[in-house]
Amino acid sequence: LKVLELCGNPALLPCACRAMVGKEAYCCINFGLVPELYERANPNTYVEELSVNKAKSLLLDWDKEGLYHLISWNNIPYLTTLCNCTAPYCAVYKARHTSSLKNIMIKGEYVAKVDQRMCSGCKGCLNRCAFGAISFNVDEGKAFIDINRCFGCGLCATECLNNAVELIERKLSPAKNLW
């Protein structure tokens, strides 16, 4: 949400990752020159300019659906894309987790933390984590986060009905050097 406030002229474009497998979905928000250049290169493709409020609304909806959010800057001086994807389709996720390309998908500024006193053991957060960072302690009946694997997407926190999961700044956690 903060990124959307900082960037100008958001536009909704089709997801390139899903397009590679023949599935059409509009879940990528692009900024700067990207929407204009995309429209020029693909004149028959739908591109929707968005207000910041509409973009925020879409982002919150996608969060509820379980899409994680990736920021792309592509070695230029401004952010170009805010992708909203899932592991089965995301080319960046696949590249990060099936190769040694660790810089292709960098962990976020935050890491998830479970308040064990508030965790009811419902396991809802386990299904939301695309990164395999959440496990369930059967002895305690509580979820716990492996901060070494956490990318800080926050989907586990948005799923927790008891608000037992929070995001804390990675630099303030024991994972501060694990990007």
Secondary structure, 3 states (H helix, E strand, C coil): CHHHHHCCCCEEEECHHHHCCCCCCEEEEECCCHHHHHHHHCCCCCCEECCHHHHHHHHHHHHHHCCEEEEECCCCCCCCEEEEECCCCCHHHHHHHHCCCCCCCCCCCEEEEECCCCCCCCCHHHHHCCCCCEEEECCCCEEEECCCCCCCCCHHHHHCCCCCEEEEEHHHCCCCCCC
